[in-house]
Amino acid sequence: MLKDRLEREIERFREIEEKLSSGELSTSELRETSRLHAQLGPRVAEMQEYLRLSSELQQAEAMLRDSTDAEMREMAREEVASLQTELEGRKKRIERLLIPPDPRQGRSLILEIRAGTGGDEAALFASDLTRMYLRFAERRGLPAEMISLSESDLGGYKEAVFSIAGAEAYDLLHQEGGAHRVQRIPVTESGGRIHTSAVTVAVMPEVEQEEVTINDKDLIIDTIRASGAGGQHVNKTESAVRVRHVPSGIMVYCQDERSQHKNMARAMRILRARLAEKQESERHAAEAALKKEQVKSGDRSERIRTYNFPQGRVTDHRIGFTAYNLSAFLDGEMDELLEALLEAEREQKLKLLAI
């Protein structure tokens, strides 16, 4: 019953407030609990208002049912109608507020874009997608920073790793993970034939150092000479860093900074995000084994979108969204699709709530 769910959520919020005032939380616990408190505060205020109006409706209905005074009954009838209308208008929003907030909500994120099948054409499209996300971030006022970049011979990207910061970053882009397919005539194609290539995107929320435990003994760290452009500096200084996390097999390579210390810091930043993503993926897999109807996690092996250049079309296969504004979309005008994805995600989660 909706009323019972709301009362449980309000009680949970009170317990969080008690924890915050107890003075018994560690620094990391205090930060996480404070973040959760900030997330739930506005939700709880609306829930309390809904329950207050529901209580008023019950009182008005009782007056309409029990009163023998004609004037009082008419007043009660008008109040019942007014309160029913207001509660009905609030109900859908209240149901959405019951969707548990994503614990990663409000975080900055790291995007990894890798060229897949298609060789040089895939690498060129990886650079197009990188620009698309960076332009989107610029349009939304979200600070972006390139962390690692590996270029192809034709100027495309074999791999691009960059961060997008800001409270909206993860909320807006967390569903971008997956395989992105492009259909177009490559610049190297003399016969005018359309080729299909693929690029994979991984979306990883940024994590603080204390959130992921990494033991030094589990790391193999190599310092090597950077490759690619860079002049004499590249030939003389072992500034590039390769870090391998033995238990997970994850390897990170960074060479973009001239300072070995800075490359090491960037490599560890990526490693923490990849480890957190791996743990989250394993958790989703365990849940899916017990319950098949799960909200999709954005597995990068799943084809999520096609960019068709001859038709100027972009299609998201998860929600059947199609738009014929490909040029604008690749220039970062992604808002319409992202909002449609968020709405579909909310509706799917509501079904699982079974209120």
N, C-alpha and C positions, 0 to 999 in steps of 0.2 A: 504494500500500500504506500502511496506517495507520501502521506503524512509521516508514516513510520520512518521512511528513508530520510526525510528531511530532519527529523528529530535526531536520528543517529549521526548525521553529518554535523549537526550543531554540537552534539555532545563530543564528537571527535575534535572539533575545533576548540572546545573548552579544555579538553585534555592537553592539547598542544599549547594553549596559553599557560596552563599550569606548569608544563615542562619548562617553558621559557622563563617563568618567574621563580623556578626552584633553585636556580644557581648551581645545578648539579651537572650541567652538560659540558662536554669537552668543547674545544674550539670548533672542531669540524662538525660535531653534533649541533652546536649552537647555530652555526652558519646554515646547515641544512634545515633545521627546524624553523629558523627565522624565515628562510625562503619559502617553506611550505605555509607558514603563517600568513605571509604576504600574498600568496596565491589564493588561499582559502578565505581571507577576510572579506573581500567584496562579495564572494559567492554566498557566504553565511548570512550577510546582511540582507540579501535578497530572499534567502530561504526564510529568515525570521519574519520578514514582511509578508511573505506568502502565508505563513502559518497564522499571523495576526489577522489577516483578511479572512482566512478560512474560519477562524474562531468567531469573527464578527458575523460571517454568513450563518453559522450555526445558531447564533443568538437571534438573528433576524428571522430565521426559519422557525425557531421555537416560538417567537412572538407571533408570527403569522399563524402558526398552528394553534396556539393556546389562547390568544387574546379574543375577547368577546366584543371589544369596542371597535366599531366599524372604521373610525378614523385611524386608530392605532394599526389595525390590520392593513389599511391602505398604505400607511407609511412603511410598514414592514414589507409589504409586497414590492414597493418601489426600491427599498434598500436591498432586498434579496436579488431583484433583477440587476441592479447596479453592481453588486458585489460579484454575482455570477459572471457578468460580462468582463469585469476586471480580472478575475481569477482565470478565466478561460484564456484571456490575452496573455497572461503571465505563465501559463502552464508549460508551454513548449520551451520557453527559456529556462524555467525551473528544471525541467527534465534534463536539459543540456548541462545545467550546472551540476547535475549528479554524476556526469561522466567524470571519472577520476582524472585529475590533472596529470599529464605526462610529467614524470619526475625530471625530465630533461628540458621541460618548457622554460623559455626565457634564457637559454644558454646561447653562447656563440657556437660556431661549428667549423669543422674542417671538411672541405670537399676534396676528394681525389678523383681526377678524371684521367682515364687511361684509354689509349687507342686499342681497339680490339681487332676483329676481323676486317680486312680491307687495306692493310698496309699503309702506304703514304696517304691515301684518301681518308682513312680512319684517323690518322694523326692530324690532318688538316681540319677534320671536323671536330676533333678534340680541342683544337685551338678556338674554333667557332663557339663551342659550348662554354669554354673557359671565359671568353669575352662576354657571352650572354649572361652568365651569372655575375660577372664583375660589373656589367652595365646595370643589371637589376639592382645589385647592392648600391651602386652609385645613385640610382633613381630613388631608392628608399632611404638614402642617408645612412647606410650601414657600412662602417669601415671595413675594408678588405685588405689583405696582405698576402702576397705571394710567398710561399714557404719553400717550395722546391719545384724546379722546372727542368724537364728533359726534352730537348727539341729534336725534331727529325730533320733529315737532309733538305726537305723542301720547305722548311719553316713551320711545319706543324708541331704538335706536341705529342711525344710518346706518353708522357705523364705530366700532369700539372697538379700540384697540391697547394691549396691556398685556404686562408681562413676568412670568414665573414663574421664580424662581431655585431653585438647589439641584441636587445631583448627580443626583437622580432626574428632574428636570423634562423634559429632552429625551428620556431613555430611555422614559419612560412615555407621553408625549404626541406623539411625533414622527409618529405615523400619523393624527393628527386632521385633517390638511390635506385639503380637498376640499369638495364641495358637500353641505350638510346640508339635507334637505327636511323640512318640517313640514306635517302635515295636521290642521287643527282648524277650529272655527267661530270666526271673528274676532269681537272685541268689537263691531265696527262692523256686523256682519251681523245684520239683523233677521229674515231668513227662515230662519235655522237651517241654512244650507247650509255644507258643509265646503269650505274653500279649501285650496289647496296653494301654499306659498311656499317660497323657498329662501334660504339664507344660505351664504356662502362663508367658509371658514376657511383661513388660511395659517399655517404653523408654521415659524418661522425660528430657528435656533440663534443665540444672541448671539455676536458676534465682537469681538475686541479691535481697537483702533484700528490696530495695525500689521499686522493680518491682511488688511485690505482697503485697497488703495492708492486714495486719492481725491485728485486734484489740484485745488487751489483754482481753477485756470483753467477747470476743467470744471463749475464750479458757478455757477448764477444764484441769488442770494439776494435775496429781497424781504422787507422788514419792513412790516407792514400792521396796521391796527387790528383787534383781535379782534372776532368777532361773537358774538351770543348774550348770555346772562346775564352780569352783572358790574358793573352800575351805572355810575356816572360814570367809573370807571377805564377802562372799555372805550372810551368816547367820546374820551378824551383821550390815551391812550398807544398808540403803535404797537409793541405787545409781541408780536404774532403773527409767526411766521416761516414763510416758504414757501421751500423749497430745491428747486431743479431740477438734476438731474445730467444734463447735456446728452448725453454719449455713450450713456447707457442710456435716457434719456427718463423716468426715475423721478422723481416729484415727491412731496415730503413737506410736510405742513402741520401746524404745532403752535401751539396758542393757549392751552393749559390753564394755563400758568404766567403770573403777572403779569410775570415777568422775561424780557426778550428774550433774555438770555444763557442762561437755563435752557431756554427753548423751542428755542433753537438747538442746545443740547447734546442735547436729546431728539430733534430732527429728524435730527441726524447719527447718533445711535444707531440710529434706524429705517432710515436710508439705508444704513448699513453692513450691517445685517441683510438688507435687500432686495437689495443688490448681491451679497452672498454667496449668497443663495438663487437669484438669477438665474444666477450662475456654475455653481452645483450643478445647476440644471435643464438648462442647456445641456450640461453634462457627461453627465448621464443621457440626454439626447436623442441625443448622439453615440454613446454606448455602445449604446443601443437600436437604432440604425440598423445596427450591426454584429451585434448579438445580440438576437433578439426576446424571448427568455425572460429578462426582467429582473424583479427585485423591484420592485414598484410604488413610485413615488416620492412618492405623496400629492399628485399634481397637483390643484390646487384646482378644476379644471373637472370632475373625476370625482365623480359622485354616490356618496357612501360610506354615507350613513345616512339613515333615515327615522324621524321621531318622529310617531307616530299617536296623537293625543289621544283620539278617540272610543273606541279600543280599549285605551288605556293602554299602548301597545306601542312599543318601540324596536327597530329592526332594522338591523344592519350588513350591507350587501349584499356586502362583500368576502369574508366568511367564513360568511355565512348564519346569523349569530348573532341570535336574537330573545329578548327578555325582556319581561315584562309588569309592569315596575316603573318606569314612565315618571316618575312623580312623584319617586321616590327618585333615579333616574338624573339628573334635572335638578337635584337638590339636591346633586350631586357624588358620588353613590355609583356610580362608573364602574369600580371595580376589576375586577369579573368580566369585563367586555368587554375592558378594556385588557390583561388577562393573556391572554385568548383571542387577541387580535390579536398579541401578542408571541410566543405559542407558534406561531401560523400563520406568522409571519415567520421564526422560527427553522427551522421545517420546510422552508419554501421555500428558504431559503439552504442548508440541508443538501443538498437535491436538486441544487443547482448546484455543490456541492463535488465530487460524484462520487468519494467516497473509495473 
